[in-house]
Amino acid sequence: MKHRTRAWIDNRLSASEEKASCYVPHTKKEQKRLRRAMQEGYVVEVAPTLFARASYWSSLRSPSRMRHKILGLQELHPNWIFAGPSAGVAWGLAVSNRYLDKVWVATTRRAHGKELSFRRDVIVSHDEGEMNAGVRLTSFARTVGDCLRIMDFRSGLALLDSALRVSLKTGDELMGMLEQACRRMPGFKRMRAMMPLGDARAESGGESIARATMLELGLALPDLQRVFHSPLAPEIDYRVDFAWEMPGGVHLVGEMDGIEKYENPAMTAGRSISQVIDDEHRRQTHIEACPDVLRVVRFGFADVMRDQAFLSLLTGCGVQRNFEMDAQVLAAGGVLRCRVPQLRRCG
């Protein structure tokens, strides 16, 4: 690639990266330049006529990639209203990666046609959209409702927890918003059944999915974000992901490990991975020294996804099973002992 061409591309892609968007070429000549750069592996076309620097794109996680795409697509298609999981990302909700393979766009039943390779349609009536962070989205309530009827139980609970956390609404208040926006939608009964299971205290999608798995396995639910004080550092509030009260008033503490904890700059605060690991070991030692803590059990997302192994891990630590939740979990689309049909995606 010629130096002048490389400088031209860098200038435009850098400007798009500063806006957290993909670059949209303005002429056919620009498209040809960028596609030639693709042959050298310097540029990727992430959707038709949406371009990004290959090294930059590979550094982004799926939610960030979705934000970049919808900003670029909004420039290309000013009348589009983004919906479902794509709107969920833009509203700051926890959306599982499995729903971010395509861009979700609102359309009417009359206008709905053949889906494009990068786009999935959500049938929406009477929603003119709201502007948020530079893009047109279905309303917050409509977005939550669409996601809850599209997603499987575990992903749906993660989204619901984040919706309660982001909106600062109680479950009853959020349910009132859904009743106004979604009462006549298919899947509304499922939304109502899920609402009592949501908890704004969950701090990550991984924690929510872990709790959904506990519900499906019939395990007693833990308290979330309980604070403990250690004699080794009495001035520090140790807030844990999960805490089950055991006989004798002591607690089993569960800590969810995720890659974010070790790689996300907002969480590492300038520390190296080895420093983060050392700090986590010190934190666990301090928590285990608390007089009201029995032990600490750690698990990651991969552990949560292996149902029987996760069940054995927690029951082996003394967590009891509570099948009184069965009917409520099934009504919310969860799976207990046997698989129930999932709601099919709209479009």
matplotlib code that plots the C-alpha trace (Angstrom):
import matplotlib.pyplot as plt

x = [0.0, 1.4, 2.3, -0.2, -3.0, -2.2, -2.2, -5.6, -7.1, -5.6, -7.0, -10.5, -10.5, -9.0, -11.8, -14.4, -12.7, -12.8, -16.6, -16.8, -18.3, -17.4, -16.3, -18.8, -17.2, -18.8, -17.9, -17.3, -13.7, -13.3, -15.0, -12.4, -9.5, -10.7, -11.4, -7.9, -6.6, -8.8, -6.7, -3.6, -5.5, -5.3, -9.1, -12.2, -15.7, -17.9, -21.2, -21.9, -20.0, -19.0, -15.3, -12.9, -9.2, -8.6, -6.4, -8.9, -11.9, -10.2, -9.7, -13.4, -15.8, -19.2, -21.3, -18.7, -18.8, -22.6, -22.4, -19.9, -22.1, -25.4, -23.7, -22.4, -25.6, -27.5, -25.4, -26.2, -29.9, -31.1, -34.7, -33.8, -34.9, -32.7, -34.6, -34.3, -30.7, -29.1, -31.2, -30.5, -26.7, -27.3, -29.5, -26.6, -28.2, -26.5, -27.0, -25.6, -23.1, -25.3, -27.8, -25.3, -24.5, -26.8, -28.1, -31.8, -33.9, -37.6, -40.0, -43.7, -45.3, -46.2, -42.7, -41.0, -39.2, -36.3, -33.8, -30.3, -27.2, -26.2, -29.7, -32.6, -36.0, -38.3, -41.9, -42.9, -46.1, -46.5, -43.0, -41.4, -38.2, -36.2, -32.8, -30.1, -26.4, -26.8, -29.0, -32.8, -33.9, -37.2, -38.3, -36.5, -39.6, -40.3, -36.6, -36.7, -40.0, -38.7, -35.5, -37.4, -39.6, -36.7, -34.1, -33.7, -34.3, -30.6, -29.9, -33.3, -32.6, -29.3, -31.0, -33.8, -31.3, -29.4, -32.7, -33.6, -30.1, -29.9, -33.4, -33.3, -36.8, -38.4, -39.8, -43.4, -42.4, -40.7, -43.6, -45.9, -43.8, -43.9, -47.7, -48.0, -45.5, -46.0, -49.3, -50.6, -47.3, -46.8, -44.8, -46.2, -47.2, -43.6, -42.4, -44.7, -43.5, -39.9, -40.2, -40.2, -36.9, -35.0, -32.5, -30.8, -28.0, -26.4, -23.4, -22.7, -24.3, -22.2, -23.5, -27.1, -26.6, -25.1, -28.2, -30.5, -28.7, -29.1, -32.9, -33.1, -31.2, -33.5, -30.8, -31.5, -30.9, -28.0, -28.0, -26.3, -23.6, -23.5, -20.8, -18.4, -15.7, -12.5, -10.3, -7.3, -8.6, -11.5, -11.7, -12.6, -16.1, -15.8, -18.8, -19.2, -21.1, -23.1, -23.6, -25.7, -26.5, -25.6, -26.5, -25.0, -25.3, -22.2, -22.1, -20.8, -19.4, -19.5, -17.3, -17.7, -14.5, -14.6, -12.1, -13.3, -11.8, -8.3, -8.4, -10.9, -9.0, -11.9, -11.5, -7.8, -7.0, -3.6, -2.6, -0.9, -2.6, -0.2, -1.0, -4.8, -4.3, -2.3, -5.0, -7.7, -5.8, -5.4, -9.1, -10.1, -7.8, -9.3, -12.9, -12.1, -10.9, -14.3, -15.9, -19.2, -17.7, -17.5, -15.6, -15.2, -16.0, -15.0, -16.4, -16.2, -18.6, -17.4, -18.3, -21.8, -22.4, -21.7, -25.0, -24.2, -20.7, -22.0, -24.8, -22.2, -19.9, -22.5, -24.3, -20.9, -20.3, -23.6, -26.1, -29.5, -32.0, -35.3, -37.9, -40.6, -39.4, -40.1, -43.5, -42.3, -39.1, -41.0, -43.5, -40.6, -39.2, -36.6, -35.7, -36.1, -35.2, -36.5, -36.1, -39.1, -39.5, -37.8, -39.6, -38.5, -36.9, -39.0, -38.6]
y = [0.0, 3.4, 5.8, 8.4, 5.9, 4.6, 8.1, 8.8, 5.7, 6.2, 9.8, 8.7, 5.5, 7.4, 10.0, 7.2, 5.4, 8.7, 8.7, 4.9, 4.3, 2.5, 4.5, 5.1, 5.9, 8.8, 7.8, 4.6, 5.7, 5.6, 2.2, 0.8, 2.2, 0.6, -2.7, -2.8, -2.2, -5.2, -7.4, -6.5, -7.3, -3.7, -2.9, -5.0, -4.5, -5.4, -4.8, -3.6, -0.2, -0.1, -0.2, -0.4, -0.9, -4.6, -4.3, -1.9, -4.1, -7.2, -5.4, -4.7, -6.9, -7.8, -5.1, -2.4, -3.8, -3.5, 0.1, 0.9, -0.8, 0.9, 4.4, 3.7, 2.3, 5.3, 7.5, 5.3, 4.8, 7.8, 6.5, 3.1, 2.5, 0.0, -2.5, -5.7, -6.7, -3.9, -1.3, -3.0, -2.5, 1.2, 1.6, 0.1, -3.2, -6.6, -8.4, -11.9, -12.2, -14.9, -12.1, -9.8, -11.7, -9.4, -5.9, -5.8, -3.2, -2.2, -2.6, -2.9, -6.2, -4.6, -3.4, -6.5, -8.3, -10.6, -10.3, -9.2, -11.1, -8.6, -7.5, -9.1, -7.4, -7.0, -6.3, -3.1, -1.1, 2.5, 3.2, 6.3, 5.7, 7.8, 9.4, 8.1, 8.5, 9.6, 6.7, 6.1, 3.3, 1.7, 3.0, 1.7, -0.3, -1.6, -2.7, -4.5, -6.2, -7.3, -8.7, -10.7, -12.4, -13.1, -14.3, -17.6, -17.5, -17.0, -14.2, -12.7, -12.6, -10.9, -8.3, -7.8, -7.3, -4.7, -3.0, -2.6, -1.4, 1.1, 2.5, 2.8, 1.4, -1.1, -4.3, -2.9, 0.3, -1.4, -3.8, -0.8, 0.6, -2.8, -3.0, 0.3, -0.6, -4.3, -5.5, -6.7, -8.4, -12.1, -13.2, -10.6, -13.3, -14.4, -10.9, -10.7, -14.1, -13.0, -9.7, -11.0, -12.9, -9.7, -8.1, -4.8, -5.7, -8.1, -6.2, -8.2, -10.3, -13.3, -13.0, -12.9, -15.9, -17.8, -16.9, -18.0, -21.3, -21.7, -21.1, -23.7, -26.2, -25.7, -24.4, -22.1, -18.5, -16.5, -13.0, -10.6, -8.1, -8.8, -6.9, -8.7, -7.2, -9.0, -8.8, -8.6, -5.3, -4.0, -0.7, -2.4, -3.4, -6.7, -6.9, -10.4, -11.6, -14.3, -15.4, -18.3, -18.5, -21.9, -23.6, -21.8, -18.3, -18.6, -18.0, -19.7, -17.0, -17.4, -15.3, -15.2, -14.9, -13.2, -12.0, -8.4, -8.5, -9.1, -7.1, -4.3, -1.1, 0.3, -2.6, -3.1, 0.5, 0.4, -2.9, -5.7, -9.1, -10.5, -7.6, -8.2, -11.9, -11.1, -8.7, -11.3, -13.8, -11.3, -10.4, -14.0, -14.6, -11.6, -12.7, -16.3, -14.7, -13.2, -15.0, -15.3, -16.8, -20.6, -20.7, -19.1, -21.0, -19.5, -20.3, -18.9, -18.6, -21.9, -23.6, -22.1, -23.4, -27.0, -27.6, -30.8, -29.8, -26.5, -28.3, -30.7, -27.8, -25.9, -28.8, -30.2, -26.9, -27.3, -25.2, -26.8, -27.4, -25.5, -26.8, -24.4, -22.0, -24.6, -23.2, -19.6, -20.4, -22.5, -19.7, -17.3, -19.6, -21.4, -25.0, -27.5, -31.2, -31.0, -28.4, -26.2, -24.6, -21.2, -18.2, -17.9, -14.7, -12.2, -11.4]
z = [0.0, -0.9, 1.9, 0.7, 0.5, 4.0, 5.4, 3.7, 5.2, 8.6, 8.8, 8.0, 10.2, 13.1, 12.9, 13.0, 15.9, 17.9, 17.4, 18.2, 14.7, 11.5, 8.5, 5.8, 2.4, 0.5, -3.0, -5.1, -5.4, -1.6, -1.5, -4.0, -2.0, 1.2, -0.5, -1.9, 1.6, 2.7, 0.4, 2.5, 5.7, 6.9, 6.7, 7.3, 5.9, 8.9, 7.0, 3.5, 3.1, 6.7, 7.2, 10.2, 10.8, 11.2, 14.3, 16.0, 15.1, 16.5, 19.9, 20.3, 22.2, 20.6, 22.3, 21.2, 17.7, 17.7, 18.8, 16.0, 13.4, 14.4, 14.4, 10.9, 9.7, 11.1, 8.8, 5.8, 6.7, 8.7, 8.8, 10.4, 14.0, 15.7, 17.9, 20.0, 21.1, 19.0, 20.8, 24.1, 23.6, 22.8, 25.9, 28.0, 28.7, 29.2, 25.9, 25.3, 22.4, 20.8, 19.9, 18.4, 15.2, 13.2, 13.5, 14.6, 12.9, 13.5, 10.6, 10.1, 9.0, 5.7, 5.0, 6.2, 3.3, 2.7, 5.5, 4.6, 5.6, 8.3, 9.4, 11.3, 11.5, 14.5, 13.6, 15.4, 15.2, 16.3, 17.6, 16.1, 18.0, 20.4, 19.9, 22.2, 21.8, 18.2, 17.0, 16.7, 18.9, 19.9, 23.3, 26.4, 27.5, 24.0, 23.7, 27.0, 26.0, 22.6, 24.1, 26.8, 24.3, 21.9, 24.3, 26.2, 29.9, 31.0, 28.6, 29.3, 33.1, 32.4, 30.3, 32.9, 35.8, 33.8, 32.8, 36.5, 37.2, 34.4, 34.7, 38.5, 38.4, 40.8, 39.3, 39.6, 37.9, 35.0, 34.7, 34.4, 31.5, 29.8, 30.2, 28.3, 25.5, 25.1, 26.5, 23.1, 22.1, 21.9, 25.0, 27.4, 29.9, 29.9, 30.6, 33.6, 34.9, 34.6, 36.4, 40.0, 39.2, 38.2, 40.6, 40.0, 42.4, 39.9, 38.6, 35.4, 32.8, 33.9, 37.4, 36.2, 33.9, 36.9, 39.0, 36.1, 36.0, 39.7, 39.2, 36.5, 38.5, 41.5, 43.8, 46.7, 45.6, 47.3, 48.6, 46.2, 46.9, 50.6, 52.6, 54.9, 57.2, 57.8, 60.9, 58.6, 57.1, 59.2, 57.3, 54.0, 52.9, 51.1, 48.8, 47.3, 44.3, 46.0, 49.6, 50.9, 54.6, 56.0, 59.3, 62.3, 60.7, 58.6, 54.8, 51.8, 49.5, 45.7, 43.5, 39.7, 37.8, 34.4, 31.9, 32.4, 35.9, 34.5, 31.2, 31.4, 32.1, 34.1, 36.5, 36.5, 37.3, 35.7, 37.3, 35.5, 35.2, 37.9, 40.2, 39.7, 40.5, 43.6, 44.8, 44.2, 46.3, 49.0, 48.9, 49.1, 52.1, 53.9, 53.1, 54.4, 57.6, 58.3, 61.3, 59.5, 56.3, 56.0, 52.7, 49.3, 46.1, 42.8, 39.4, 35.9, 32.9, 31.5, 34.8, 34.8, 31.3, 32.4, 34.2, 36.0, 37.0, 38.3, 40.2, 41.7, 42.7, 44.6, 46.2, 47.2, 49.0, 50.9, 48.7, 49.0, 46.3, 46.3, 43.9, 45.1, 42.4, 39.6, 38.4, 38.4, 36.5, 33.9, 33.4, 32.7, 30.0, 32.1, 31.8, 34.6, 34.0, 30.4, 27.7, 26.9, 23.4, 23.2, 21.7, 18.0, 16.9, 15.2, 11.6]

ax = plt.figure().add_subplot(projection="3d")
ax.plot(x, y, z, "-o")
ax.set_aspect("equal")
plt.show()
